[in-house]
Amino acid sequence: MTVLTGRLSVLRFSLHWPSVRGRARADTGPLILSALVVALVSLLAGAVPGLMRDTADAAVRDAVRQAGPSADVTVQARWEPDDFTSDGSPGRMRMSHLAADLADLRGRSLEQLSPDLRAALRPPVASVITPTLRFTDGSVLRTFRMAYLDGGDSPKVEWIDGSAPPATVDGEADVPYNGPPWRVRVGLSESAAASSGVRPGALLQVRDERGATKNVQVSGIFRPVDRNDPAWRLAPWLLDPAADADGAGTTRFGGLLTAESLPDARLAFKPDELRRIVTFSPDPSVITWETAHGIAATAITLKATSATSSSLDTAPTWNTQLDAVLRDVTEQVSAARVQASVLLFAVIAGAVLILALAASLLGRRRSAALALARQRGAALPVLGAELLLESGLVTLVAAALGCAGAYLVTGGVAVWWVAPVVLAAAAAGPAYGIIAAASATRDRRVPANRSARRWLRHTAALRRAAAEIAVLLAATAAVVSLFQRGPAPGLPALAPTLAAVAASLLLLRLLPLVTGLVLHRLLRSRRPLAVFGAAQAAASAGRALPVLALVTSAVLAVFALTLGATVQQGLIDGARETVGADARIDITDEASGTTAEVAARIAAQPGVTSVSTAQVIDGARIIADEALVPSRLIIRSGGVSDPSVPALVRSSSGQLRPGMSLELRRDDEPPVRLTASGVAPVVSGAEEIVIVDAAALAAAGVESAPNTIWVNGPGTESAVTGAGALLRSEVLRDRRAAPLVNGLLWLSWASAALLVLLGLAGFALAAAAGAPQRWQTLSRLRTLGLTPRDARRVATGELVPWALATAVGGIMAGAALTALFSALELRLLTGQEADPAVVWPWLGLAVVAALFVAAVPVVVRFEAVARRRRQLAEVLRVGGQ
């Protein structure tokens, strides 16, 4: 019983606090470095997922906002037929209850919406808008439309001159088909009346596209009570004349209808030319990334269950592009989230390797003290607990600071992204310490049998090879998964990081071979300093952890730098693809006759180098291999006549290919045969493109009317001012400022900078780990006549292979890693038809290489200064450090 009690007293668990404090004080530098790494990476990893969540919400809202009217949810219905009269004579009936019918449609449509879709939409606005009319007072550039708006109790106006438009007649009335144009009374805004000089009582000289005159009279001048009322968004030209609304150089004026004059407006047009429409505008402030999928699905269901637009009854027809807008932006968000995950995995992998390197350094420095503690009876669990307490406190404090910063930035912390760094920092130090203590005090001896020693070496080599093969297989699986599944969470997002580690392993295998070959050649030379340096380099080239940490950090830094540069250039190229030139002017069909005049006026402006025109027809019916392929048909001018009508084609589906015979189908006209003679350039992101020459098409009997103008030159922006042009510079600015693009660019630069810093820190740690043995050897060589300057040269020779492997090998492996860009779907962010070409940031790559090379003399100089006062007796002592 006494013996058992004595054994329990020896094995009881107790920490030796003086040792804990002493080790912490002695190794303050590596501990502080580890804490800084943990704090920085915890800040980045903890904040980025939250920022991505906020960025995703902002991207969804921005996409809905940018979509404008195309994201509206609309319901339209035909009017009740009015082709009858009270006495049965041919004519139409004036229905005085049209405004009430429109209000009823607005109420019924609101009830048909699902709760989630209703919550994402603003209150509905009912409207009736007439076709475009032209003024016949000598100006062909002024157009006119009438509109009735009903948003419940809005929009409100005050009549400052004249009166609100009254009904032409009271109640119902019979209108014969062959009667004179029916009078319609409208109101003009204050600004429209001032610019046109029209006063109440004036008759407007307008006609429709068929030349039929309309009888429109101004009854009063109004001023809006609230210009920001959402109802005005459907017809902003009611408040102010709109320039270029109906083509370049045109000005649209608007006339306001009231509930009393709405029935008269219907009689002024053909029965089906006016339709009642209820518009629900989405509220971007309430749409988030999480709700976008449900809203899109509900919108699709709503369209699928409504009547078709070709229906001849009065059933309502729902229509919206909100589902397409949300689908596109959710695809962009999904890709951007994975792209951000790729960069985060890269930073975390670099940080974990650097933390492991710091832990290895601590294990080397503490091996003697830990061995002494073991010899004095300290148990491995006790030593492990002491080391874990130290590393745990340092890690938790550093992680808490980083997570606090992340919380201040985003209001939350992504704990799962921070956990790998915290676990690596907390566990690596104790693990290396226990291994060092156990190795120093184990009683296992090296076998005297040569075959047994060879078996041990082969076993260790097989274990290392198995680990390396496992990494290579994981990297291969991740890359294959990335190309098969595209940017998806999980294994595909790990592909660049695993590929970088695999490249580091390859360089780890090559580095001893290269240094050994250099040493072999230098042994024949008469330069002893070079031989000493090469010998030292060959001896340290096989250290796995330093090479892995340095090269992986450099490879991933190059990957992040190149990713950012590629996205930046892709935005520039994507903007040019979208616009097609420095500026593009789209002219409506009604104003297509003014295209040549507008183009000539722009071409005469200073700074304009080229102006080209074409007719662009979306949805042209192209027949290829007996299949209908709706395409964007572009009829260009400036070519030569050719009866064969050659065409350039581009097809994302592969249905249009060079060498094919095509047909252009036309209504009530014979088809035109086309010959696909080449590949067309990308035009405004269209998926199916056919480009033909206007002269060749005219020879085939098809006339064209240009409706698009492209302008190039440094003076483009000032030359097209007021022409309603789409500017390439504006498109580029908007895309650069988009939340997803801006967030990804910021993360790529931040990741690259942090990885370079981690690599430099790893270089310092790797050099510090071998410094005692290196400078002990050099100090002993100094006793044989080596000067301090020569000693620094030899030390430089030892460290140069690591720097060159990191700089040269890291850049080359990082360049090879850019082959993964094609699977990351960067085109979703750059707005390009195809994946952007890889752009090399030469200046950034040069800086990365220079920093690692320049780190060698800095580290050597620092080590020389730190060990300048070592005494000769201390150097020569066996085991001296």
Secondary structure, DSSP 8 states (H G I E B T S, - for coil): -HHHHHHHHHH-----HHHHHHHHHHTHHHHHHHHHHHHHHHHHHHHHHHHHHHHHHHHHHHHHHHHGGGG-EEEEE--------TT--SEEEE-TTHHHHHHHHHHHHHHHS-HHHHHTB---EEEEE---EEE-SS-SSEEEEEEEEE-SS---EEEEEE-----SSSS-EEEETTS---EEEEEEEHHHHHHHT--TT-EEEEE-TT--EEEEEEEEEEEES-TT-GGGGG-GGGTS-EETTTSTT-EEEEEE--TTTHHHHHHTS-TTT--EEEEE-B-GGG--HHHHHHHHHHHHHHHHHS--TT--SS--EEEESHHHHHHHHHHHHHHHHHHHHHHHHHHHHHHHHHHHHHHHHHHHHHHHHHHHHHHTT--HHHHHHHHHHHHHHHHHHHHHHHHHHHHHHHSS--HHHHHHHHHHHHHHHHHHHHHHHHHHH------S-HHHHHHHHHHHHHHHHHHHHHHHHHHHHHHHHHHHH-S-TTGGGGHHHHHHHHHHHHHHHHHHHHHHHHHHHHTTSS-HHHHHHHHHHHHHTT-HHHHHHHHHHHHHHHHHHHHHHHHHHHHHHHHHHHHSSSEEEE--GGGGGGHHHHHHHHHTSTT--EEEEEEEEEEEEEEETTEEEEEEEEEESS----TT-EEEEEESSS-S-TT-EEEEEETTEEEEEEEEEEE----TT-SEEEEEEHHHHHHTT------EEEEESTTHHHHTTTTT-EEHHHHHHHHHTSHHHHHHHHHHHHHHHHHHHHHHHHHHHHHHHHHHHHHHHHHHHHTTT--HHHHHHHHHHHHHHHHHIIIIIHHHHHHHHGGGGGGTTTHHHHT-SS-------HHHHHHHHHHHHHHHHHHHHHHHHHTTT--HHHHHSTT--
